[in-house]
Amino acid sequence: MSDVVNNVSLSDKEMAANFEKLANVIDLYSGKEGCLIQVLHAAQEIFGYLPYEVQQYVADNMGFSVSYVSSVSSFYSFFSTTPKTKHDVKVCLGTACYVRGGKLLIEKLQEILGIGIGEATADNLFSIHVTRCVGACGLAPAVVVDDEVFKQVKPDDIAGILDQYRGE
């Protein structure tokens, strides 16, 4: 039952302790209507993300199907089903960014990092995500790394942007 959470390998004992914490949260909300989102927030806080095993545990202990818990977990953008990476790279594909080359930026990121959308590099340094409108339409196409917005990005700029974060 060993797993990797937030880039730290957890022992069986630590995983068992995390599931015990989650059981306490579920008990706290037991019998209350509409509390799945609160439980999932707590689970993500405990585990760092919502792997399948955690979703299954929540479903089994709250009387939901795994598909229902999974659909809620994947619908809301604040939940993650993969471990967090050090740097999240988001490419805006709102209308202005898409029209001005946002898709080309994604292709360049995938080429350089060797991963797809929603995936993480083997060293957990970068992940690629698509976002809809970052509110910087006049700066299109925009790329957001963590909380820093890069404006009017061209495919040739991608390597330099990533290099800024590699040395940290």
JOQUISUL-V158855 format. One line per field, one symbol per residue. burial: # if it has 24 or more other ideal C-beta (glycine too) atoms within 12 Angstrom, else .. A space follows every 10 residues. Layout:
# JOQUISUL-V158855
burial->???
This chain:
# JOQUISUL-V158855
burial->..#.#..... ....#..##. .##.##..#. .....#..## ####.##### #.###.###. ##......## .##.....## #####.#### ####..#..# ##.###.### .##.#....# #..####### #..#.#...# #####...## ..#.#.##.. ##..#...
